[in-house]
Amino acid sequence: MKNICKIFLLVLIFSNFSISQEVKDYVKYQEPRKILFIGNSYLYYGDSLHNHFKRMAEEYLEDYDGSASVKSATIGGARLKHHDVERLIKPKAISSIEKFDLIILQGGSSEPLTERNRQEFTFYAKKHIESIRKNDSKAALYMTHAYVKPHKDFKPNQIKLIYDIYTKVGKENNVLVIPVGLAFDYAYREIPGIKLHKDDGTHPNLKGTYLAACTVFASVFEKSPIGLEYDYFGLINEEDKIILQKIAHEVASTFFQSSIN
């Protein structure tokens, strides 16, 4: 089962090797301190992904104040078109931050699923990325996870549609793509019985949010999350913590075609 999962993942990633190289170069030479997450409920479920990420960053970076440096702007059910990115990234629009080094854009869960939605996603991603670049900041795309049963829009191998549009838009705009959706898919294929969604089949549960935070950490810092002590104050048990950290490491290492230490 393990080898089958790895082959599936490698086939997807090697089919778009060029983006892996471009993203790898970006990650290697940048280590952002001021970071903004923009998205919807996928980010704020589980006590907000940015809270988990900032605590991981605090553990990794010396003298880092995550509360002052990592922010999140979310709208329930939002797609990329619903966010006023130009306003959000203005000096002191959020807290006292003058300029964010990195803005992570998370699209709506249904945006990859129809041709019309994909066209809209492509348009607004480009628009927002251009605004971010004019602000002398970096942009990244947060690849969403697929639905699972019993969600009404669940379909087998839905991650392929999500992967295709996020890597396509990432390549076209030369920005980092954070493979959270692949991490979820890999976990479900690799570990029978694991549950990363809430009962609605769409929102992440606490384990899902923790896995997503580990994947963002690995992608942004090109640093393995394996060994991080952070466990959400004991609410993620030791066994789950190790499993989720290893999944994030495996997926990020393979996706970026690099050795993440």
HUGI-V342861 format. One record per residue. PSI is psi in whole degrees, -180 to 180 (* if undefined). Layout:
BEGIN
psi=PSI
psi=PSI
END
This chain:
BEGIN
psi=-42
psi=-46
psi=-37
psi=-43
psi=-43
psi=-39
psi=-44
psi=-46
psi=-44
psi=-39
psi=-45
psi=-46
psi=-43
psi=-22
psi=-14
psi=50
psi=-33
psi=-39
psi=-33
psi=-41
psi=-46
psi=-44
psi=-41
psi=-46
psi=-41
psi=-49
psi=-40
psi=-36
psi=4
psi=139
psi=84
psi=150
psi=-40
psi=115
psi=135
psi=127
psi=131
psi=124
psi=-142
psi=-151
psi=-19
psi=-28
psi=-35
psi=-8
psi=155
psi=37
psi=30
psi=122
psi=-36
psi=-28
psi=-42
psi=-45
psi=-43
psi=-33
psi=-35
psi=-43
psi=-39
psi=-35
psi=-33
psi=-43
psi=134
psi=135
psi=41
psi=129
psi=94
psi=-36
psi=-34
psi=-15
psi=-24
psi=121
psi=164
psi=134
psi=111
psi=150
psi=124
psi=129
psi=9
psi=148
psi=176
psi=-35
psi=-18
psi=-8
psi=131
psi=78
psi=-40
psi=-40
psi=-42
psi=-29
psi=5
psi=153
psi=128
psi=18
psi=-31
psi=115
psi=-146
psi=13
psi=123
psi=-43
psi=133
psi=138
psi=-37
psi=132
psi=122
psi=119
psi=123
psi=120
psi=173
psi=153
psi=-27
psi=-4
psi=-32
psi=-3
psi=-15
psi=158
psi=-42
psi=-44
psi=-38
psi=-39
psi=-43
psi=-44
psi=-45
psi=-43
psi=-50
psi=-31
psi=-47
psi=-44
psi=-48
psi=-39
psi=-39
psi=-41
psi=-40
psi=-41
psi=-37
psi=-26
psi=3
psi=37
psi=167
psi=150
psi=155
psi=154
psi=130
psi=104
psi=118
psi=163
psi=164
psi=162
psi=156
psi=168
psi=141
psi=21
psi=138
psi=-25
psi=12
psi=136
psi=144
psi=143
psi=31
psi=-24
psi=-27
psi=-42
psi=-42
psi=-47
psi=-47
psi=-47
psi=-39
psi=-43
psi=-34
psi=-50
psi=-37
psi=-43
psi=-44
psi=-33
psi=3
psi=54
psi=160
psi=134
psi=126
psi=115
psi=54
psi=-44
psi=-40
psi=-35
psi=-43
psi=-48
psi=-44
psi=-42
psi=-44
psi=-34
psi=-33
psi=-33
psi=96
psi=133
psi=-9
psi=146
psi=119
psi=-7
psi=158
psi=176
psi=-15
psi=-10
psi=7
psi=-49
psi=148
psi=145
psi=-172
psi=-40
psi=-40
psi=-42
psi=-40
psi=-44
psi=-44
psi=-43
psi=-41
psi=-38
psi=-40
psi=-45
psi=-50
psi=-38
psi=-43
psi=-41
psi=-3
psi=47
psi=132
psi=136
psi=-8
psi=126
psi=-11
psi=135
psi=-23
psi=127
psi=27
psi=51
psi=38
psi=-3
psi=-19
psi=114
psi=164
psi=-43
psi=-47
psi=-40
psi=-48
psi=-43
psi=-48
psi=-38
psi=-41
psi=-38
psi=-47
psi=-42
psi=-48
psi=-46
psi=-46
psi=-42
psi=-43
psi=-43
psi=-41
psi=0
psi=43
psi=162
psi=110
psi=115
psi=*
END
